[in-house]
Each structure stands twice: as structure tokens, then as C-alpha cells.
Amino acid sequence: MSTSEESRSRNFIDEIIAADVAAGKHSGRVCTRFPPEPNGYLHIGHAMGINLAFGMAAKHGGQCNLRFDDTNPATEDTEYVDAIKGDIQWLGFDWGENLFYASDYFEQLYGWAVKLIEKGLAYVDDATLADMRARRSGSGDPDQPSPFRERTVAENLDLFARMRAGEFPDGTRVLRAKIDLASPNPLLRDPVMYRIVHAPHHRTGTAWPIYPMYDWAHGESDAIEGVTHSTCSLEFDVHRPLYDWFVAALEIPDPPHQYEYGRLNISYTVLSKRWLLHLVKNGHVSGWDDPRMPTLCGMRRRGFSPASLRNFCDRVGVSKRDGVVDVSLLEHALRDDLNAHSPRVMGVLDPVKLVITNMAEDAEEIFDAPFMPDDPSAGSRPVPFCRELWIERDDFREESFRKWRRLAPGQEVRLRYACYVTLSEIVKDEQGTVVELRCTWDPESLGGGTPDGRKVKGTIHWVSARHAVAAQVRLYDRLFSVPAPRDVEDGQDWLDNLNPDSLSVLDSCWLEPSMANAAPESRWQLERLGYFCVDSVDSQPGALVLNRTIALRDSWAKMSDKG
């Protein structure tokens, strides 16, 4: 099965939209939307919703609106608006002229609320939040009615107008829908539609002292925009009857319909704004864009590519039930994309010096090395070679063993792209640490072969010490050490599951000179070491910082091979 066929078979919403278009529903029109609340940064769970909404609109010749549900001025900010726009564009999607805000519709929503009051379907309640909670039933019994539930239409219209005029303090009155206090769905038990909040809004300023609740503004905003297929994660399925009740009560023609799909959960991480905010505020990570965070800005900084996230979402598919996706599938999608598009270069993370004793001190060779060995069109770069080199400390052993193919006393190895060398002497400091490996080389092996045709089994990478570029390298691992970080016993703290080895900083690394001007966010494979990204925040000209995106080993592929 091809990737596209597999994606279609795993997307029931795609099938619904296709059937609706074929049947001429909504006059064959398709309009989806992505409706973030601008109160935080997007994470990979949102990427699933973005990929679905924009992807389905593009596939079926429709449009996708970006609408900010900005109904809570206390928590929202233009910082989040700008960040959300940037994340969506980075993922590869464009809303074009279809950018909207729930705050665009405040006047319309207010008018519709007045209409419900006039129909006897909404009332102003003077009860406090504590009072309303006290009247809720703790079982299947009906809630106790508010003493203000039977106010006259005229009194409700007067009080609601005075709420809008700013006459009352915060928390003193709300507007509630008058539905059914005995409904088995608690959201239909006279839900709050408006509350009083004397706080400036990031777009409307102080024009409104009352703000619509999310459940009131959400479905009605869909209706105003002509959304045909409203998609959201499964936890909102209990909200759909309320959305439907509102649009029915307002007699809105051709109303939108909400379709719920399983929420994306990934092992070894948490996907909740509240929990992520806790990590940030309590200093467990450096910020929302910490490369260990599952936020889109954090994943971008770590080196995830937009294509890898889109491909991951397609592979997971859209199901009707919640589940947990193994993080290895995400890592596999990432490696697939990075392997195909990341130029190869050499770098040394834990250096030890190698000196070629039978080479002149001023001698120098230049080798032409391909960026992508399997794709000549990707070009190449010059790699300088001289007497003193840096190699990985792990590529050397003082004592060889049967399967050891790299550097050891008397053992010949190949230096990648360069020549054959044989270790002849080990130099240690006063503490017994190896500081220098002295080798001899075979000049006839330049370029990787010899006239006598002999072969060596071991190849190691290296960097010319004379030409090397210094770098700090940050090795990132999973933020949590267990698959379900929030699944803890009573008395345990989920933060105890943080991985203490999720970040290691290496300050004395060396890269080949082609990396000197590597652009921020550019992605590379350091041969034999993994995939790395130039840090977009801390890396500066002359002070290069690389983040390891992911190691080379792919555990998902190994599991898939086992069937």
C-alpha cells in the first residue's frame, strides 16, 4: 500500500467529506477551519488538527479558515497570535485571506444572545459561581433551578443591556441558556453564555465588559463563516449537542456539523497546555521553545522538519477513538525525512588528537566529498586534510579485540575520504588520560585505495585540526523516562518521571570548515553521529551551537521489520 492510499484508508473524515461533496451537500462546498485559542503555544497535538483541517480543504478544493477563538482577555495575547501564525506557516499551510477572530463577531453574537432572550431561551442569573456549583446534582438527579431562572423577558433584556454597558462588577451576573436542568448531558443544564470581565482585549480594547463563553462563540462563529465540516478532538463530543441546540434555537440555515476524532497522545511526553506551562514556569525546561518540548516551536528549534510532522500525522491517521502512539513512529518519520534531505558532513564530539608522524607539518591535501553520497546533484564540499586531526575518542581502543575494526595499536584503518593510517604510539598526560594518538600513513592510499589492493574493515571520521570550526553541541533525549509520565501512583509526583539525561552539553566539539557559515535552523547529518540542527536562538557567527535532533538508530524500523 502506498503512503497516500494508507493515509486515505486511515481517515474517516476524508471519506465523509468526499461523500458529502458527491451528494451535493452544502451545495458541494467544503469549508473547514482551525480554531486555536491564543493563550499559549501550539504543540504536536495541534499539528494533527492543522494537518487535517488544511489538508482536507486542499484535497477537496475548499478553503480552510484560521480563526482565533479569542474570548478570554485574561489569558490571551498577541504574542500567542503571532506564534500560532508562524507555526502554521512553518508547517507548510496558508490560510490566504481567510483569517478571522471570534472577536470579529462579538456584535453578531450579542445580537443572537438577545434573540434567545426574546424567545425565552436565555436569562440573566445573579448567582455566583459558588451558588451555581451548589445547585448542581451530584448524581443523576436534576440540578436545582436558580431563583432567577423565571425572570421576565423584559427584565432579562434590561439586565443584559446593562451588563454590556459595564454597570456591574466582575462575577456578579451571567447570561445562561435556558435548556434542561435534568439533561443527562451536564453541558445542557443551563450553560453560561456570557460573563462579566472588565479586562482589556488584545483586539477590542475596553469596548466590551462582557465576553462570550467558548461553547457559545465556537459553533456560532462556524455558522457565521459558513464552515461545513467542523473537526475537533474527541473530548469535545459532549459539546456537540450544545452547539446543535444553539444553531437550532437560532434557526440558522445549513448549519455546520462537528466531527470528532481521536486525540493524539504520544508516549514519553505530555500534550496539555496546563502541564507544559507547569514545566516552563517551574524551570524544568528553558522555555516554550526548549528543544525537548513537544511544542511546535520547540520541535522546530530541535530540528524537526515540517514534512516529517505532516508525514507523521498522515501515518497515524484519523480514528474515532483515543489512543497512544509510540514515540518511535514519530522518530521514524523524522529520520525518513532527514535521511533524504540532510547534507552529510563530518564532526567530532569527543575529540582526541591524531598526529600523522610521517607527514610533513606544512603538508595539506584537499578532498572533494559529496554532501549526499547517493545524490550527485546535491553537490560537494572541499574537506582539508593535514598532519594533525581530531577523531572521536570512542574510535580508539588501547587493546583490540576480535570484532574491533577501528583504531588500535598496530591496526590499520581508513580515514573517511582520505587515506589509511596505522596507530604506532599512544601519548598520555600525568593523569593517564590519552591526549594524542601518533600514527603513520600510507601516502599511496590517498583517496581511499592502494596499488596493492589491500582492504581494511574499519572506517572512521575525522576533522582537520588546523581548519576545524569550534562548536557547542547539545545532545537531546526524550524529556521523560517512562512511556506514560502522568500515570503515577497515589503520593507520587509525575515530575519524578523527568529524564535526568534529557540534555547533555558538549563544549569542545569540532566540525569541518564547510559548517562555518551554516544557517540557523539548517539540518545536517554528522556522519556516524546523528542528525543535527543549527540552533536558531543561541548560535552566532563564530560561536556555532548545534542541537542533536535525533540519533541515527531507528527503533521503529527495527520493530516493523520484526512484523
RODO-2510 file (C-alpha; in nm, 4 decimals, decimal comma):
residues 563
     n   res          X          Y          Z
     1     m     0,0000     0,0000     0,0000
     2     s     0,1337     0,3418    -0,0937
     3     t     0,1613     0,6202     0,1634
     4     s    -0,1265     0,8129     0,0027
     5     e    -0,3526     0,5042    -0,0060
     6     e    -0,2667     0,4234     0,3552
     7     s    -0,3463     0,7824     0,4591
     8     r    -0,6871     0,7689     0,2870
     9     s    -0,7768     0,4398     0,4491
    10     r    -0,6980     0,5828     0,7915
    11     n    -0,9072     0,8991     0,7609
    12     f    -1,2800     0,8560     0,8123
    13     i    -1,3358     1,2332     0,7929
    14     d    -1,1884     1,2317     0,4425
    15     e    -1,4461     0,9689     0,3483
    16     i    -1,7300     1,1769     0,4993
    17     i    -1,6272     1,4917     0,3112
    18     a    -1,5906     1,3003    -0,0150
    19     a    -1,9395     1,1526     0,0283
    20     d    -2,0900     1,4937     0,1112
    21     v    -1,9320     1,6508    -0,1970
    22     a    -2,0573     1,3683    -0,4172
    23     a    -2,4083     1,4061    -0,2730
    24     g    -2,4096     1,7829    -0,3235
    25     k    -2,4420     1,8564     0,0471
    26     h    -2,3728     2,2236     0,1273
    27     s    -2,4042     2,2726    -0,2498
    28     g    -2,0840     2,0741    -0,2877
    29     r    -1,8926     2,3366    -0,0932
    30     v    -1,6165     2,2459     0,1567
    31     c    -1,5041     2,4852     0,4290
    32     t    -1,3000     2,3724     0,7274
    33     r    -1,1323     2,5747     0,9995
    34     f    -0,8562     2,5566     1,2575
    35     p    -0,9699     2,7481     1,5692
    36     p    -0,6838     2,7938     1,8200
    37     e    -0,7287     2,9873     2,1404
    38     p    -0,4419     3,2404     2,1580
    39     n    -0,3488     3,1592     2,5177
    40     g    -0,0330     2,9550     2,4622
    41     y     0,1922     2,7876     2,2105
    42     l     0,0881     2,5080     1,9778
    43     h     0,2140     2,1533     2,0321
    44     i     0,2269     1,8454     1,8126
    45     g    -0,1295     1,7549     1,9074
    46     h    -0,2381     2,0745     1,7348
    47     a    -0,0315     1,9733     1,4325
    48     m    -0,2733     1,6848     1,3845
    49     g    -0,5682     1,9269     1,3755
    50     i    -0,3845     2,1674     1,1450
    51     n    -0,2837     1,8902     0,9075
    52     l    -0,6400     1,7577     0,8987
    53     a    -0,8239     2,0879     0,8549
    54     f    -0,5933     2,2404     0,5958
    55     g    -0,5212     1,9102     0,4252
    56     m    -0,8871     1,8153     0,3776
    57     a    -0,9749     2,1602     0,2456
    58     a    -0,6923     2,1461    -0,0084
    59     k    -0,7743     1,7915    -0,1151
    60     h    -1,1426     1,8640    -0,1762
    61     g    -1,0993     2,2030    -0,3408
    62     g    -1,2297     2,4010    -0,0472
    63     q    -1,0974     2,6610     0,1926
    64     c    -0,9652     2,6418     0,5478
    65     n    -1,0145     2,9357     0,7814
    66     l    -0,7732     3,0253     1,0542
    67     r    -0,9932     3,1605     1,3317
    68     f    -0,8666     3,2662     1,6705
    69     d    -1,1218     3,1909     1,9418
    70     d    -1,0221     3,4950     2,1424
    71     t    -1,2969     3,5107     2,4043
    72     n    -1,0890     3,5254     2,7231
    73     p    -0,8908     3,8512     2,7509
    74     a    -0,7307     3,7471     3,0793
    75     t    -0,5174     3,4760     2,9169
    76     e    -0,4735     3,5859     2,5551
    77     d    -0,2029     3,7914     2,3933
    78     t    -0,0798     3,8997     2,0513
    79     e     0,2432     3,7112     2,1294
    80     y     0,0484     3,3864     2,1005
    81     v    -0,1371     3,5037     1,7905
    82     d     0,1899     3,5749     1,6112
    83     a     0,3466     3,2487     1,7300
    84     i     0,0488     3,0437     1,6110
    85     k     0,0545     3,2078     1,2689
    86     g     0,4266     3,1394     1,2390
    87     d     0,3886     2,7743     1,3402
    88     i     0,1121     2,7095     1,0876
    89     q     0,3095     2,8715     0,8070
    90     w     0,6197     2,6765     0,9074
    91     l     0,4192     2,3539     0,8810
    92     g     0,3520     2,4490     0,5195
    93     f    -0,0075     2,5731     0,5288
    94     d    -0,1555     2,9058     0,4208
    95     w    -0,4959     3,0486     0,5091
    96     g    -0,4688     3,3197     0,2445
    97     e    -0,7396     3,5813     0,3039
    98     n    -0,9319     3,3555     0,5423
    99     l    -0,8035     3,4913     0,8736
   100     f    -1,0738     3,5560     1,1309
   101     y    -1,1235     3,6150     1,5021
   102     a    -1,4179     3,5321     1,7246
   103     s    -1,3866     3,8924     1,8392
   104     d    -1,4875     3,9936     1,4847
   105     y    -1,8301     3,8546     1,5702
   106     f    -1,8862     3,9999     1,9177
   107     e    -2,1638     4,2276     1,7916
   108     q    -2,3328     3,9464     1,5990
   109     l    -2,3056     3,7085     1,8949
   110     y    -2,4516     3,9700     2,1256
   111     g    -2,7442     4,0191     1,8884
   112     w    -2,8076     3,6467     1,8717
   113     a    -2,7986     3,6269     2,2536
   114     v    -3,0663     3,8985     2,2632
   115     k    -3,2711     3,6891     2,0202
   116     l    -3,2544     3,3883     2,2551
   117     i    -3,3642     3,6067     2,5463
   118     e    -3,6589     3,7299     2,3405
   119     k    -3,7542     3,3675     2,2674
   120     g    -3,7406     3,2864     2,6391
   121     l    -3,4352     3,0646     2,5881
   122     a    -3,1803     3,2652     2,7901
   123     y    -3,1838     3,4520     3,1209
   124     v    -2,9611     3,6663     3,3396
   125     d    -2,8568     3,4891     3,6596
   126     d    -2,7352     3,6825     3,9631
   127     a    -2,5977     3,3676     4,1235
   128     t    -2,2252     3,3470     4,1892
   129     l    -2,0143     3,0636     4,0577
   130     a    -2,0218     2,9062     4,4033
   131     d    -2,4020     2,9287     4,4078
   132     m    -2,4295     2,7573     4,0699
   133     r    -2,1977     2,4797     4,1806
   134     a    -2,4011     2,4270     4,4960
   135     r    -2,7159     2,3697     4,2888
   136     r    -2,5577     2,1041     4,0703
   137     s    -2,6690     1,7492     4,1266
   138     g    -2,4029     1,5054     4,2348
   139     s    -2,5925     1,2153     4,0806
   140     g    -2,8426     1,1651     3,8017
   141     d    -3,0947     1,3965     3,9651
   142     p    -3,1835     1,7320     3,8059
   143     d    -2,9914     2,0431     3,9091
   144     q    -3,1712     2,2858     4,1360
   145     p    -3,3044     2,5849     3,9394
   146     s    -3,1695     2,9314     4,0013
   147     p    -3,4181     3,1658     4,1749
   148     f    -3,3616     3,3987     3,8763
   149     r    -3,4467     3,1381     3,6093
   150     e    -3,8025     3,2655     3,5601
   151     r    -3,7260     3,6330     3,5124
   152     t    -3,9381     3,8043     3,2501
   153     v    -3,8051     3,8650     2,9006
   154     a    -3,8165     4,2387     2,9633
   155     e    -3,6147     4,2124     3,2843
   156     n    -3,3557     3,9885     3,1179
   157     l    -3,3184     4,2235     2,8229
   158     d    -3,2702     4,5185     3,0565
   159     l    -3,0117     4,3431     3,2739
   160     f    -2,8206     4,2052     2,9749
   161     a    -2,8025     4,5507     2,8178
   162     r    -2,6736     4,6914     3,1472
   163     m    -2,4157     4,4116     3,1650
   164     r    -2,2907     4,5212     2,8260
   165     a    -2,2878     4,8843     2,9410
   166     g    -2,0470     4,7878     3,2178
   167     e    -2,2736     4,8669     3,5131
   168     f    -2,1955     4,5548     3,7155
   169     p    -1,8711     4,4259     3,8731
   170     d    -1,6961     4,1089     3,7633
   171     g    -1,8609     3,7887     3,8757
   172     t    -2,1960     3,9403     3,9772
   173     r    -2,4094     3,8271     3,6824
   174     v    -2,4001     3,5854     3,3910
   175     l    -2,6234     3,5099     3,0954
   176     r    -2,7327     3,1460     3,0832
   177     a    -2,9097     2,9440     2,8178
   178     k    -3,2412     2,8010     2,9384
   179     i    -3,2323     2,4394     2,8273
   180     d    -3,2873     2,1381     3,0562
   181     l    -3,1759     2,1047     3,4188
   182     a    -3,2471     1,7313     3,4031
   183     s    -3,0463     1,6588     3,0887
   184     p    -2,8126     1,3583     3,1126
   185     n    -2,5567     1,5811     2,9400
   186     p    -2,4414     1,8280     3,2089
   187     l    -2,3424     2,0789     2,9409
   188     l    -2,7100     2,1235     2,8557
   189     r    -2,8050     2,2158     3,2119
   190     d    -2,8407     2,5891     3,1541
   191     p    -2,4816     2,6603     3,0441
   192     v    -2,3295     3,0054     3,0882
   193     m    -2,3167     3,2073     2,7664
   194     y    -2,1666     3,5378     2,8900
   195     r    -1,9711     3,6501     3,1939
   196     i    -1,8629     3,9942     3,3100
   197     v    -1,4899     4,0614     3,2692
   198     h    -1,3585     4,4155     3,2992
   199     a    -1,0288     4,3480     3,1231
   200     p    -0,8822     4,4875     2,8003
   201     h    -0,8936     4,2617     2,4985
   202     h    -0,5922     4,2380     2,2679
   203     r    -0,8072     4,3452     1,9700
   204     t    -1,1180     4,5225     2,1020
   205     g    -0,9569     4,7072     2,3924
   206     t    -1,2127     4,8006     2,6580
   207     a    -1,5136     4,8121     2,4258
   208     w    -1,6642     4,5004     2,5819
   209     p    -1,7061     4,4390     2,9576
   210     i    -1,8785     4,1057     2,8811
   211     y    -1,7312     3,8151     2,6886
   212     p    -1,8928     3,5091     2,5318
   213     m    -1,8073     3,1659     2,6643
   214     y    -1,6224     2,9310     2,4336
   215     d    -1,9197     2,6970     2,3843
   216     w    -2,1426     2,9860     2,2792
   217     a    -1,8952     3,1560     2,0472
   218     h    -1,7483     2,8447     1,8877
   219     g    -2,0386     2,6926     1,6966
   220     e    -2,1904     3,0281     1,6110
   221     s    -1,8584     3,1501     1,4665
   222     d    -1,8568     2,8378     1,2481
   223     a    -2,2063     2,9277     1,1306
   224     i    -2,1137     3,2881     1,0542
   225     e    -1,8178     3,1739     0,8428
   226     g    -2,0158     2,9071     0,6585
   227     v    -1,7989     2,6222     0,7866
   228     t    -1,9276     2,2917     0,6505
   229     h    -1,7065     2,0402     0,8296
   230     s    -1,6011     2,1367     1,1791
   231     t    -1,3377     1,8988     1,3157
   232     c    -1,2112     1,8673     1,6725
   233     s    -1,0677     1,6095     1,9091
   234     l    -1,2859     1,3528     2,0800
   235     e    -1,3161     1,5229     2,4199
   236     f    -1,5470     1,7789     2,2567
   237     d    -1,8064     1,5196     2,1526
   238     v    -2,0186     1,6040     2,4586
   239     h    -2,0201     1,9689     2,3444
   240     r    -2,1749     1,8902     2,0064
   241     p    -2,5361     1,8633     2,1375
   242     l    -2,4978     2,2110     2,2852
   243     y    -2,3631     2,3521     1,9567
   244     d    -2,6533     2,1895     1,7749
   245     w    -2,9058     2,3274     2,0250
   246     f    -2,7766     2,6816     1,9781
   247     v    -2,7900     2,6771     1,5982
   248     a    -3,1342     2,5139     1,6051
   249     a    -3,2655     2,7717     1,8517
   250     l    -3,1345     3,0499     1,6279
   251     e    -3,2853     2,8805     1,3199
   252     i    -2,9580     2,9071     1,1279
   253     p    -2,9926     2,7575     0,7774
   254     d    -2,7428     2,4973     0,6526
   255     p    -2,5699     2,4763     0,9920
   256     p    -2,2186     2,3362     1,0380
   257     h    -2,1676     1,9868     1,1717
   258     q    -1,8951     1,8874     1,4126
   259     y    -1,6911     1,5703     1,3606
   260     e    -1,4740     1,4376     1,6407
   261     y    -1,1607     1,2288     1,6038
   262     g    -0,9255     1,0602     1,8489
   263     r    -0,6913     1,2925     2,0323
   264     l    -0,3226     1,2489     1,9553
   265     n    -0,1273     1,1157     2,2513
   266     i     0,2369     1,0148     2,2233
   267     s     0,4373     0,8008     2,4620
   268     y     0,7177     0,9611     2,6637
   269     t     0,5582     1,3058     2,6543
   270     v     0,2648     1,5133     2,7782
   271     l     0,0328     1,7071     2,5497
   272     s    -0,1562     1,9548     2,7626
   273     k    -0,1063     2,3304     2,7787
   274     r    -0,1544     2,3167     3,1548
   275     w     0,1172     2,0568     3,2103
   276     l     0,3524     2,2164     2,9594
   277     l     0,3026     2,5538     3,1293
   278     h     0,3962     2,3909     3,4595
   279     l     0,7222     2,2645     3,3083
   280     v     0,8041     2,6140     3,1825
   281     k     0,7051     2,8112     3,4911
   282     n     0,8900     2,5823     3,7291
   283     g     1,2136     2,5817     3,5322
   284     h     1,2145     2,2163     3,4274
   285     v     1,2773     2,3380     3,0730
   286     s     1,4266     2,6618     2,9431
   287     g     1,1031     2,7854     2,7839
   288     w     0,8244     2,7031     2,5406
   289     d     1,0850     2,6618     2,2651
   290     d     1,3084     2,4278     2,4632
   291     p     1,4064     2,1590     2,2083
   292     r     1,2825     1,8884     2,4470
   293     m     0,9290     2,0299     2,4459
   294     p     0,6559     1,8886     2,2175
   295     t     0,5626     2,2443     2,1196
   296     l     0,5963     2,3203     1,7505
   297     c     0,8444     2,5995     1,8250
   298     g     1,0492     2,3592     2,0387
   299     m     1,0443     2,0851     1,7758
   300     r     1,1365     2,3367     1,5083
   301     r     1,4330     2,4560     1,7145
   302     r     1,5439     2,0978     1,7737
   303     g     1,5495     2,0304     1,4001
   304     f     1,2212     1,8620     1,3146
   305     s     1,1224     1,9299     0,9562
   306     p     0,7684     2,0336     0,8623
   307     a     0,7458     1,7408     0,6208
   308     s     0,8322     1,4914     0,8947
   309     l     0,5450     1,6160     1,1119
   310     r     0,2972     1,6152     0,8245
   311     n     0,4050     1,2622     0,7281
   312     f     0,3738     1,1513     1,0895
   313     c     0,0172     1,2841     1,1083
   314     d    -0,0696     1,1040     0,7848
   315     r     0,0770     0,7769     0,9121
   316     v    -0,1103     0,7965     1,2418
   317     g    -0,4331     0,8659     1,0567
   318     v    -0,7648     0,9927     1,1911
   319     s    -0,9569     0,7464     1,4059
   320     k    -1,2759     0,7525     1,6114
   321     r    -1,1083     0,6607     1,9368
   322     d    -0,8323     0,7920     2,1573
   323     g    -0,5051     0,6057     2,1757
   324     v    -0,1355     0,6403     2,2465
   325     v     0,1081     0,6445     1,9562
   326     d     0,4548     0,5068     2,0200
   327     v     0,7053     0,7911     2,0022
   328     s     0,9200     0,5636     1,7847
   329     l     0,6758     0,6206     1,4985
   330     l     0,7381     0,9958     1,5243
   331     e     1,1122     0,9341     1,5338
   332     h     1,0881     0,7056     1,2321
   333     a     0,9024     0,9706     1,0301
   334     l     1,1663     1,2232     1,1324
   335     r     1,4595     1,0020     1,0317
   336     d     1,2955     0,9193     0,7000
   337     d     1,2795     1,2853     0,6049
   338     l     1,6157     1,3898     0,7482
   339     n     1,7902     1,0981     0,5809
   340     a     1,6551     1,2068     0,2440
   341     h     1,7327     1,5780     0,2772
   342     s     2,0156     1,6376     0,5254
   343     p     2,3632     1,7066     0,3805
   344     r     2,6413     1,4867     0,5235
   345     v     2,9402     1,6480     0,6910
   346     m     3,1964     1,5357     0,9482
   347     g     3,2275     1,6462     1,3070
   348     v     3,3905     1,5215     1,6257
   349     l     3,2051     1,5474     1,9574
   350     d     3,4517     1,3878     2,2000
   351     p     3,7873     1,4713     2,0428
   352     v     4,1287     1,3207     2,0803
   353     k     4,4161     1,4363     1,8590
   354     l     4,5615     1,2107     1,5919
   355     v     4,9070     1,3062     1,4567
   356     i     5,0453     1,1559     1,1358
   357     t     5,4151     1,1434     1,2200
   358     n     5,5442     1,0660     0,8691
   359     m     5,3627     1,3573     0,7108
   360     a     5,5261     1,6990     0,6736
   361     e     5,3985     1,9643     0,9152
   362     d     5,3052     2,2043     0,6357
   363     a     5,1592     1,9385     0,4073
   364     e     4,7945     1,9721     0,3129
   365     e     4,5518     1,7838     0,0915
   366     i     4,2013     1,8781    -0,0194
   367     f     3,9418     1,6095    -0,0790
   368     d     3,6134     1,6625    -0,2574
   369     a     3,3390     1,4989    -0,0532
   370     p     2,9738     1,4722    -0,1589
   371     f     2,7011     1,6224     0,0564
   372     m     2,4732     1,3324    -0,0345
   373     p     2,6672     1,0217    -0,1448
   374     d     2,3637     0,8784    -0,3261
   375     d     2,2677     1,2041    -0,4963
   376     p     2,5412     1,3752    -0,7007
   377     s     2,3077     1,6652    -0,7767
   378     a     2,3317     1,7736    -0,4126
   379     g     2,6887     1,8893    -0,4771
   380     s     3,0027     1,8533    -0,2712
   381     r     3,2395     2,0466    -0,0474
   382     p     3,6186     2,0630    -0,0078
   383     v     3,7480     1,8822     0,3008
   384     p     4,1029     1,9823     0,4023
   385     f     4,3417     1,7202     0,5394
   386     c     4,6714     1,7777     0,7212
   387     r     4,9155     1,6281     0,9726
   388     e     4,7040     1,6847     1,2857
   389     l     4,3441     1,5703     1,3017
   390     w     4,0636     1,5314     1,5536
   391     i     3,8924     1,1938     1,5819
   392     e     3,6317     1,0530     1,8188
   393     r     3,7722     0,9119     2,1390
   394     d     3,5338     0,6168     2,1039
   395     d     3,7005     0,5225     1,7762
   396     f     4,0155     0,4173     1,9654
   397     r     4,0970     0,1290     2,1995
   398     e     4,4250     0,0655     2,3737
   399     e     4,3617    -0,3055     2,3410
   400     s     4,1941    -0,4510     2,0372
   401     f     3,9551    -0,7462     2,0365
   402     r     3,8293    -0,9775     1,7662
   403     k     3,5417    -0,7626     1,6346
   404     w     3,7071    -0,4267     1,6893
   405     r     3,7612    -0,2679     1,3483
   406     r     3,8640     0,0822     1,4390
   407     l     4,1872     0,2318     1,5719
   408     a     4,4109     0,0251     1,8000
   409     p     4,7886    -0,0299     1,8284
   410     g     4,9231    -0,1778     1,5055
   411     q     4,5772    -0,1808     1,3448
   412     e     4,5243    -0,0098     1,0083
   413     v     4,2033     0,1866     0,9461
   414     r     4,0653     0,4099     0,6749
   415     l     4,0129     0,7804     0,7378
   416     r     3,6898     0,8670     0,5588
   417     y     3,7589     1,0164     0,2097
   418     a     4,1338     1,0353     0,2886
   419     c     4,3826     0,7516     0,3443
   420     y     4,4941     0,4547     0,5532
   421     v     4,6672     0,5096     0,8894
   422     t     4,8187     0,2750     1,1471
   423     l     4,8490     0,3572     1,5180
   424     s     5,2109     0,3388     1,6371
   425     e     5,2200     0,5322     1,9699
   426     i     4,9833     0,6451     2,2476
   427     v     5,0584     0,9634     2,4458
   428     k     4,9052     1,0193     2,7899
   429     d     4,9110     1,3079     3,0363
   430     e     5,0099     1,2869     3,4034
   431     q     4,6633     1,1622     3,4988
   432     g     4,6834     0,8784     3,2497
   433     t     4,4377     1,0287     3,0035
   434     v     4,5107     0,9668     2,6385
   435     v     4,5818     1,3049     2,4769
   436     e     4,7423     1,2102     2,1473
   437     l     4,7495     0,9178     1,9064
   438     r     5,0550     0,9021     1,6815
   439     c     5,0065     0,7221     1,3548
   440     t     5,1808     0,6603     1,0253
   441     w     5,0051     0,6868     0,6943
   442     d     5,0404     0,5242     0,3572
   443     p     5,0633     0,8116     0,1009
   444     e     4,9682     0,5704    -0,1741
   445     s     4,6294     0,5219    -0,0072
   446     l     4,5218     0,8834    -0,0679
   447     g     4,1619     0,8827    -0,1829
   448     g     4,0883     0,5518    -0,0128
   449     g     4,2747     0,2808    -0,2035
   450     t     4,6218     0,1312    -0,2524
   451     p     4,8129    -0,0056    -0,5521
   452     d     4,8344    -0,3471    -0,3913
   453     g     4,4571    -0,3561    -0,3493
   454     r     4,4569    -0,4335     0,0207
   455     k     4,1403    -0,3632     0,2145
   456     v     4,0703    -0,2530     0,5693
   457     k     3,7441    -0,3177     0,7512
   458     g     3,7308    -0,0078     0,9665
   459     t     3,6490     0,3489     0,8596
   460     i     3,6420     0,6447     1,0987
   461     h     3,5543     1,0109     1,0523
   462     w     3,7829     1,2998     1,1370
   463     v     3,8304     1,6772     1,1162
   464     s     4,1463     1,8658     1,0271
   465     a     4,2700     2,0336     1,3478
   466     r     4,4168     2,3260     1,1534
   467     h     4,0897     2,4044     0,9765
   468     a     3,8285     2,2855     1,2261
   469     v     3,5354     2,5008     1,3378
   470     a     3,4659     2,5020     1,7114
   471     a     3,1102     2,4326     1,8252
   472     q     2,8968     2,3652     2,1277
   473     v     2,6776     2,0606     2,0764
   474     r     2,3658     1,9857     2,2793
   475     l     2,2599     1,6242     2,2922
   476     y     1,8846     1,5941     2,3492
   477     d     1,6955     1,2856     2,4525
   478     r     1,3332     1,2210     2,5500
   479     l     1,2102     1,4582     2,8195
   480     f     1,0535     1,1774     3,0237
   481     s     1,1999     0,8399     3,1147
   482     v     0,8730     0,6411     3,1122
   483     p     0,6100     0,5932     2,8396
   484     a     0,3210     0,7381     3,0445
   485     p     0,4637     1,0257     3,2525
   486     r     0,1309     1,1233     3,4083
   487     d     0,0403     0,7673     3,5084
   488     v     0,1632     0,7630     3,8691
   489     e     0,0575     0,6017     4,1952
   490     d    -0,1003     0,7994     4,4775
   491     g     0,1624     1,0036     4,6563
   492     q     0,3953     1,0065     4,3571
   493     d     0,4800     1,3137     4,1520
   494     w     0,4678     1,2900     3,7733
   495     l     0,7688     1,5225     3,7602
   496     d     0,9760     1,2424     3,9121
   497     n     0,9499     1,0832     3,5673
   498     l     1,1550     1,3580     3,4049
   499     n     1,4604     1,2131     3,2339
   500     p     1,7733     1,3486     3,4107
   501     d     1,9745     1,2742     3,0955
   502     s     1,7458     1,4572     2,8535
   503     l     2,0176     1,7184     2,7876
   504     s     2,3966     1,6924     2,7743
   505     v     2,6091     1,9885     2,6671
   506     l     2,9432     1,9316     2,4941
   507     d     3,1598     2,2436     2,4767
   508     s     3,4711     2,1195     2,2934
   509     c     3,3456     1,9865     1,9633
   510     w     3,4986     2,0315     1,6196
   511     l     3,3325     2,0485     1,2792
   512     e     3,4698     2,0534     0,9279
   513     p     3,5139     2,4064     0,7845
   514     s     3,2150     2,3800     0,5493
   515     m     2,9983     2,4313     0,8605
   516     a     3,1481     2,7727     0,9449
   517     n     2,8574     2,9663     0,7949
   518     a     2,5784     2,7144     0,8500
   519     a     2,2460     2,8977     0,8648
   520     p     2,0191     2,8901     1,1711
   521     e     1,7703     2,6008     1,1541
   522     s     1,9697     2,4273     0,8806
   523     r     1,9728     2,0499     0,9275
   524     w     2,2758     1,8238     0,8841
   525     q     2,3842     1,4682     0,9341
   526     l     2,7152     1,4420     1,1159
   527     e     2,8396     1,1165     0,9715
   528     r     2,8058     0,8244     1,2122
   529     l     2,6801     1,0556     1,4896
   530     g     2,3230     1,1559     1,4075
   531     y     2,1146     1,4425     1,2745
   532     f     2,1788     1,7940     1,3982
   533     c     2,0295     2,1404     1,3586
   534     v     2,1930     2,4816     1,3963
   535     d     2,0293     2,6427     1,6988
   536     s     1,8127     2,9373     1,5965
   537     v     1,8464     3,1214     1,9293
   538     d     2,1974     3,0786     2,0687
   539     s     2,4102     3,0087     1,7619
   540     q     2,6055     3,3136     1,6429
   541     p     2,8736     3,3717     1,3749
   542     g     3,1959     3,2416     1,5241
   543     a     3,0091     3,0676     1,8085
   544     l     2,8250     2,7781     1,6478
   545     v     2,5686     2,5827     1,8517
   546     l     2,4239     2,2552     1,7222
   547     n     2,1255     2,0680     1,8624
   548     r     2,1129     1,6965     1,8077
   549     t     1,7740     1,6332     1,6567
   550     i     1,7921     1,2571     1,6782
   551     a     2,0424     0,9730     1,6701
   552     l     2,0876     0,7516     1,3651
   553     r     1,9383     0,4360     1,5145
   554     d     1,5734     0,3775     1,4247
   555     s     1,3978     0,1504     1,6731
   556     w     1,0611     0,1762     1,4946
   557     a     1,2053     0,0400     1,1713
   558     k     1,3582    -0,2498     1,3637
   559     m     1,0229    -0,3285     1,5264
   560     s     0,8453    -0,3014     1,1900
   561     d     1,0912    -0,5463     1,0343
   562     k     1,0031    -0,7991     1,3039
   563     g     0,6437    -0,7772     1,1952
***
